[in-house]
Amino acid sequence: MKPVRDASPVEPIDGDILSCVVQVRPGRGLEIAARLEALPGVEVHGGAEVDRLVVTIEDQVGHRAADQLGALPLIEGVINAVLIYHCDGRALRADPQAAEG
């Protein structure tokens, strides 16, 4: 007999979640971090003091994470943005018990 999964009170994620490192011009880490935080779905987790920002980007209505990532190097002061991790939220919605058969 298979165990019964508890219903999660958290709404499952539908879209992509990306993690990246954003390298910025020397001395501009705090400034660029604040600018990135103002973008939909973007969160800066650290690195401003060393001008290498650890960033996550989540799909938002009207703002795809991949498009946000692609636009980061266009921001003045950003040298580059390198994708580190990608999670397809649709995969998280899949029923793991269905795969067990």
C-alpha positions in Angstrom: 0.0 0.0 0.0 1.3 3.4 -1.0 1.5 6.2 1.6 -0.9 9.0 1.3 0.7 12.4 0.5 -0.3 15.3 2.6 -1.9 18.2 0.7 0.5 21.1 0.6 -0.9 24.5 1.8 1.6 26.2 -0.6 0.4 26.8 -4.2 2.7 24.8 -6.6 5.1 26.7 -8.8 4.0 26.9 -12.4 6.9 28.7 -14.0 10.7 28.7 -14.2 13.1 29.6 -11.4 16.6 30.6 -12.4 19.7 31.2 -10.3 22.5 33.3 -11.7 25.7 35.2 -10.8 25.8 38.8 -12.0 29.2 40.4 -12.2 29.1 44.2 -12.0 31.6 47.0 -12.4 33.9 47.5 -9.4 32.3 49.5 -6.6 28.7 49.3 -8.0 27.5 46.2 -6.3 25.1 47.9 -3.9 23.7 50.2 -6.5 23.1 47.4 -9.1 21.7 45.1 -6.4 19.0 47.7 -5.6 18.2 48.2 -9.3 17.8 44.4 -9.8 15.6 44.0 -6.7 13.2 46.5 -8.3 12.6 44.1 -11.3 9.6 41.7 -11.2 10.6 38.3 -9.9 14.2 39.2 -9.2 15.8 38.7 -5.7 19.4 39.4 -4.8 20.7 37.1 -2.1 24.2 38.5 -1.6 27.5 39.4 -3.1 27.0 43.2 -3.4 30.1 43.9 -1.4 32.3 41.9 -3.8 30.5 43.0 -7.0 29.3 39.5 -7.8 25.6 39.2 -7.1 23.9 35.9 -6.3 20.4 36.3 -7.9 17.3 34.3 -8.3 14.6 35.1 -10.9 11.1 33.6 -11.0 8.5 33.7 -13.7 5.9 36.4 -13.0 2.8 37.3 -15.0 4.0 39.1 -18.0 7.7 38.7 -17.1 9.4 35.4 -18.0 12.5 34.6 -16.0 14.5 33.8 -19.1 13.8 37.2 -20.6 14.7 38.9 -17.3 18.0 37.0 -17.3 18.7 38.0 -20.9 18.1 41.6 -20.1 20.4 41.9 -17.1 23.6 42.5 -19.2 21.8 45.5 -20.8 21.7 47.3 -17.4 24.4 49.9 -17.1 27.1 48.7 -14.8 26.4 44.9 -15.3 29.4 43.1 -16.9 27.6 39.7 -17.4 25.0 37.4 -16.0 25.8 33.6 -15.9 23.0 31.0 -15.4 23.9 28.6 -12.6 20.6 26.7 -12.1 17.3 26.3 -13.8 14.2 24.7 -12.3 11.2 24.0 -14.5 8.2 24.6 -12.2 6.0 22.3 -14.3 8.2 19.4 -13.2 7.4 20.2 -9.6 3.7 20.0 -10.3 4.0 16.4 -11.6 2.6 13.8 -9.3 5.6 11.7 -8.1 3.3 8.7 -7.3 2.1 8.6 -10.9 5.7 7.9 -12.0 5.9 5.0 -9.5 3.1 3.1 -11.3 
